[in-house]
């Protein structure tokens, strides 16, 4: 099978051609510009190959309600030109093939379930910490949707006692994204997170915020695996700090061995690395083929 994959990010788009084994055969990436420019590049890339399906994992918020006239739209993003943009409709008008559509983080969790760190797991979560913060949820064997899709980046968190930073979320100020995204780290400390040394106090503070979010997820959703991706999580010193923070915060209340004594393989990096989102878009395309048959 030949599947087109689109990982539509707020900062950059990554497009690829792959197969049913999750192998990316060719790819291209480019900065996210205004829709007409960006989507022109997407279409030009995909036209070079005869694809049997296309999967799109997009930055959000997006409309996933199939009964809505705005199904397939990016909705209330502050990204210039992209608010209320019919990204799925543009692709469908150009390519007469089944199309899968979901958030970029739901795509990432589907990729990890299908070919990565959560293979064989029927309940898991994928958090991304980068330019923004988001989460994908896979529960009881399917991606979670409801009134909309998960927007866990905007949950409210308790402020660290030593933190005087006001938060950078334009909607909520000091929500999880406002306090723990890449821009929040840079604004708080004056340098990009990649320039901070491993022993900098920034990382304990970051683990404090991430740990809160994960504890809430564990208590509400009881995932069997939690995967942490995005540019911020390339700072590998964060993982043991987060493990300790989760255990400290839960304080023995969750009596599972996964939390009490085996937390290292429970809260992990994506096995697919930077390809989690693109492989997830492949999986969305494959799922769309199954639905259409």
Secondary structure, DSSP 8 states (H G I E B T S, - for coil): --EEEEEE-SSEEEEEEE-TT--EEEEEEEE---HHHHHHHHHHHHTTS--SEEEEEE-SSB---TTSTTTTEE-S--STTTTTEEHHHHHHHH--SEEEEEEHHHHHHHHHHHHSTTTT-SEEEEEEESSSEEEEEEETTEE-BSSSB--GGG-B----TT------BTTTBSBHHHHHSHHHHHHHHSS-GGGS-TTSHHHHHHHHHHHHHHHHHHHHH--SEEEEESGGGG-THHHHHHHHHHHHHHTT-S--HHHHT--TTTEE--TTGGGHHHHHHHHHHHHHHHHH-
